[in-house]
Amino acid sequence: MNVRESVSHEQAVELLPWLVNNSLDEQEKEAVLEHAHACVICRRELTNLQQLQNSISNTSSTSPIPEPDLRNINARIDALIDRQNRGRELLSRLREVLDSPWRIAFAAQTAVLIALAAVLIWPEPRDGEFTTLTQSQNLPDGHYLRVVFSPDLQQSQLTTLLDKHDLTIVDGPTVRGVYTLGVANTSLYSDMLLSSLQGDPDVLFAQPVIIGADR
């Protein structure tokens, strides 16, 4: 371009960015500034470009982003690796147990023993067998039987069984289904009577009880 001649409007528009960047020589700079002084459009565009350049300069002059704390990052990475290793170790031990049949059997046997120990150690309720749904009555001296009947036993069958052995219900049933039966004929209070009841399929439990001086 012959800088001794004035620039056209199109040429000035193309050179404005270079003017703002201070990339033109003195002659080109003077020619563009002379045109912008006389051209409202180029003067306005020059102002906008200068404001944009100032904004970019202010942005680049902000404080740099601080470097991350590598010690903290490394500590977190080490903790994550440690948790992963513990998880793998636990899975490996579990896999070893499951892969060994004798270990599975040992674990099952241990569980059974713990369950049995809990049943044996757990205290039984006191006098539960002789606690009725209502207040227990004071039985007079005499011969009695504690009996538990089959839950399938019908009322008519119960009556027949009691009549057969000359027995009467004097207490019960308790919350566990225990009846206290009175023996009307004490001469029948013998091992034979007890054996007969214990051998009856409708009788689940039978035990003699003697109350009084004859005990």
NORKA-V448749 format. One record per residue. N is the residue number from 1. RES is the residue in one small letter. SS is DSSP state (alpha for helix, beta for strand, coil for the rest). PHI is phi as a letter, one per 20 degrees, with the letter a starting at -180 (NA if undefined). NEAR is the number of other C-alpha atoms within 12 Angstrom. Layout:
# NORKA-V448749
n:N res:RES ss:SS phi:PHI near:NEAR
n:N res:RES ss:SS phi:PHI near:NEAR
This chain:
# NORKA-V448749
n:1 res:m ss:coil phi:NA near:15
n:2 res:n ss:coil phi:e near:11
n:3 res:v ss:coil phi:f near:19
n:4 res:r ss:coil phi:f near:14
n:5 res:e ss:coil phi:d near:15
n:6 res:s ss:coil phi:f near:22
n:7 res:v ss:coil phi:e near:28
n:8 res:s ss:coil phi:f near:22
n:9 res:h ss:alpha phi:f near:24
n:10 res:e ss:alpha phi:f near:16
n:11 res:q ss:alpha phi:f near:24
n:12 res:a ss:alpha phi:f near:33
n:13 res:v ss:alpha phi:f near:27
n:14 res:e ss:alpha phi:f near:19
n:15 res:l ss:alpha phi:e near:31
n:16 res:l ss:alpha phi:g near:35
n:17 res:p ss:alpha phi:g near:25
n:18 res:w ss:alpha phi:f near:22
n:19 res:l ss:alpha phi:f near:30
n:20 res:v ss:alpha phi:f near:24
n:21 res:n ss:coil phi:f near:18
n:22 res:n ss:coil phi:m near:17
n:23 res:s ss:coil phi:d near:14
n:24 res:l ss:coil phi:e near:21
n:25 res:d ss:coil phi:f near:16
n:26 res:e ss:alpha phi:f near:14
n:27 res:q ss:alpha phi:f near:19
n:28 res:e ss:alpha phi:f near:27
n:29 res:k ss:alpha phi:f near:26
n:30 res:e ss:alpha phi:f near:23
n:31 res:a ss:alpha phi:f near:29
n:32 res:v ss:alpha phi:f near:38
n:33 res:l ss:alpha phi:f near:32
n:34 res:e ss:alpha phi:f near:24
n:35 res:h ss:alpha phi:f near:27
n:36 res:a ss:alpha phi:f near:29
n:37 res:h ss:alpha phi:f near:19
n:38 res:a ss:alpha phi:e near:18
n:39 res:c ss:coil phi:d near:20
n:40 res:v ss:alpha phi:f near:16
n:41 res:i ss:alpha phi:f near:18
n:42 res:c ss:alpha phi:f near:29
n:43 res:r ss:alpha phi:f near:22
n:44 res:r ss:alpha phi:f near:17
n:45 res:e ss:alpha phi:f near:25
n:46 res:l ss:alpha phi:f near:29
n:47 res:t ss:alpha phi:f near:21
n:48 res:n ss:alpha phi:f near:17
n:49 res:l ss:alpha phi:f near:22
n:50 res:q ss:alpha phi:f near:21
n:51 res:q ss:alpha phi:f near:16
n:52 res:l ss:alpha phi:f near:17
n:53 res:q ss:alpha phi:f near:20
n:54 res:n ss:alpha phi:f near:16
n:55 res:s ss:alpha phi:f near:14
n:56 res:i ss:alpha phi:f near:13
n:57 res:s ss:alpha phi:f near:13
n:58 res:n ss:alpha phi:f near:12
n:59 res:t ss:alpha phi:f near:12
n:60 res:s ss:alpha phi:f near:12
n:61 res:s ss:coil phi:e near:11
n:62 res:t ss:coil phi:f near:11
n:63 res:s ss:coil phi:f near:9
n:64 res:p ss:coil phi:f near:8
n:65 res:i ss:coil phi:f near:8
n:66 res:p ss:coil phi:f near:8
n:67 res:e ss:coil phi:f near:10
n:68 res:p ss:coil phi:f near:9
n:69 res:d ss:coil phi:f near:10
n:70 res:l ss:alpha phi:f near:11
n:71 res:r ss:alpha phi:f near:11
n:72 res:n ss:alpha phi:f near:12
n:73 res:i ss:alpha phi:f near:13
n:74 res:n ss:alpha phi:f near:13
n:75 res:a ss:alpha phi:f near:13
n:76 res:r ss:alpha phi:f near:14
n:77 res:i ss:alpha phi:f near:14
n:78 res:d ss:alpha phi:f near:14
n:79 res:a ss:alpha phi:f near:14
n:80 res:l ss:alpha phi:f near:14
n:81 res:i ss:alpha phi:f near:14
n:82 res:d ss:alpha phi:f near:14
n:83 res:r ss:alpha phi:f near:14
n:84 res:q ss:alpha phi:f near:14
n:85 res:n ss:alpha phi:f near:14
n:86 res:r ss:alpha phi:f near:14
n:87 res:g ss:alpha phi:f near:14
n:88 res:r ss:alpha phi:f near:14
n:89 res:e ss:alpha phi:f near:14
n:90 res:l ss:alpha phi:f near:14
n:91 res:l ss:alpha phi:f near:15
n:92 res:s ss:alpha phi:f near:14
n:93 res:r ss:alpha phi:f near:15
n:94 res:l ss:alpha phi:f near:15
n:95 res:r ss:alpha phi:f near:15
n:96 res:e ss:alpha phi:f near:15
n:97 res:v ss:alpha phi:f near:18
n:98 res:l ss:alpha phi:f near:17
n:99 res:d ss:alpha phi:f near:14
n:100 res:s ss:coil phi:d near:14
n:101 res:p ss:alpha phi:g near:13
n:102 res:w ss:alpha phi:f near:13
n:103 res:r ss:alpha phi:f near:17
n:104 res:i ss:alpha phi:f near:17
n:105 res:a ss:alpha phi:f near:15
n:106 res:f ss:alpha phi:f near:15
n:107 res:a ss:alpha phi:f near:16
n:108 res:a ss:alpha phi:f near:16
n:109 res:q ss:alpha phi:f near:14
n:110 res:t ss:alpha phi:f near:14
n:111 res:a ss:alpha phi:f near:14
n:112 res:v ss:alpha phi:f near:14
n:113 res:l ss:alpha phi:f near:15
n:114 res:i ss:alpha phi:f near:15
n:115 res:a ss:alpha phi:f near:14
n:116 res:l ss:alpha phi:f near:13
n:117 res:a ss:alpha phi:f near:13
n:118 res:a ss:alpha phi:f near:13
n:119 res:v ss:alpha phi:f near:12
n:120 res:l ss:alpha phi:f near:11
n:121 res:i ss:alpha phi:e near:11
n:122 res:w ss:coil phi:f near:11
n:123 res:p ss:coil phi:f near:11
n:124 res:e ss:coil phi:f near:11
n:125 res:p ss:coil phi:f near:11
n:126 res:r ss:coil phi:f near:8
n:127 res:d ss:coil phi:l near:14
n:128 res:g ss:alpha phi:f near:18
n:129 res:e ss:alpha phi:f near:26
n:130 res:f ss:alpha phi:d near:29
n:131 res:t ss:coil phi:d near:23
n:132 res:t ss:beta phi:e near:21
n:133 res:l ss:coil phi:f near:18
n:134 res:t ss:coil phi:d near:12
n:135 res:q ss:coil phi:f near:13
n:136 res:s ss:coil phi:f near:20
n:137 res:q ss:coil phi:e near:14
n:138 res:n ss:coil phi:e near:13
n:139 res:l ss:coil phi:e near:19
n:140 res:p ss:coil phi:f near:15
n:141 res:d ss:coil phi:g near:16
n:142 res:g ss:beta phi:r near:25
n:143 res:h ss:beta phi:d near:30
n:144 res:y ss:beta phi:c near:35
n:145 res:l ss:beta phi:c near:38
n:146 res:r ss:beta phi:e near:36
n:147 res:v ss:beta phi:c near:37
n:148 res:v ss:beta phi:d near:32
n:149 res:f ss:beta phi:e near:33
n:150 res:s ss:coil phi:f near:23
n:151 res:p ss:coil phi:f near:17
n:152 res:d ss:coil phi:e near:14
n:153 res:l ss:coil phi:f near:18
n:154 res:q ss:coil phi:e near:13
n:155 res:q ss:alpha phi:f near:14
n:156 res:s ss:alpha phi:f near:11
n:157 res:q ss:alpha phi:f near:18
n:158 res:l ss:alpha phi:f near:26
n:159 res:t ss:alpha phi:f near:17
n:160 res:t ss:alpha phi:f near:16
n:161 res:l ss:alpha phi:f near:24
n:162 res:l ss:alpha phi:f near:28
n:163 res:d ss:alpha phi:f near:18
n:164 res:k ss:alpha phi:f near:19
n:165 res:h ss:coil phi:d near:29
n:166 res:d ss:coil phi:l near:22
n:167 res:l ss:beta phi:d near:30
n:168 res:t ss:beta phi:c near:26
n:169 res:i ss:beta phi:e near:26
n:170 res:v ss:beta phi:d near:27
n:171 res:d ss:beta phi:a near:29
n:172 res:g ss:coil phi:o near:29
n:173 res:p ss:coil phi:f near:26
n:174 res:t ss:beta phi:f near:24
n:175 res:v ss:coil phi:f near:20
n:176 res:r ss:coil phi:d near:23
n:177 res:g ss:coil phi:m near:24
n:178 res:v ss:beta phi:e near:31
n:179 res:y ss:beta phi:d near:37
n:180 res:t ss:beta phi:d near:38
n:181 res:l ss:beta phi:d near:35
n:182 res:g ss:beta phi:e near:32
n:183 res:v ss:beta phi:e near:31
n:184 res:a ss:coil phi:f near:21
n:185 res:n ss:coil phi:d near:19
n:186 res:t ss:alpha phi:f near:20
n:187 res:s ss:alpha phi:f near:14
n:188 res:l ss:alpha phi:e near:20
n:189 res:y ss:coil phi:f near:27
n:190 res:s ss:coil phi:b near:21
n:191 res:d ss:alpha phi:f near:17
n:192 res:m ss:alpha phi:f near:14
n:193 res:l ss:alpha phi:f near:26
n:194 res:l ss:alpha phi:f near:25
n:195 res:s ss:alpha phi:f near:19
n:196 res:s ss:alpha phi:f near:21
n:197 res:l ss:alpha phi:f near:31
n:198 res:q ss:alpha phi:f near:23
n:199 res:g ss:coil phi:e near:16
n:200 res:d ss:coil phi:f near:22
n:201 res:p ss:coil phi:f near:19
n:202 res:d ss:coil phi:e near:24
n:203 res:v ss:beta phi:d near:29
n:204 res:l ss:beta phi:e near:22
n:205 res:f ss:beta phi:b near:26
n:206 res:a ss:beta phi:b near:29
n:207 res:q ss:beta phi:b near:27
n:208 res:p ss:beta phi:f near:28
n:209 res:v ss:beta phi:c near:26
n:210 res:i ss:beta phi:d near:23
n:211 res:i ss:beta phi:d near:18
n:212 res:g ss:coil phi:p near:13
n:213 res:a ss:coil phi:f near:9
n:214 res:d ss:coil phi:e near:9
n:215 res:r ss:coil phi:f near:11
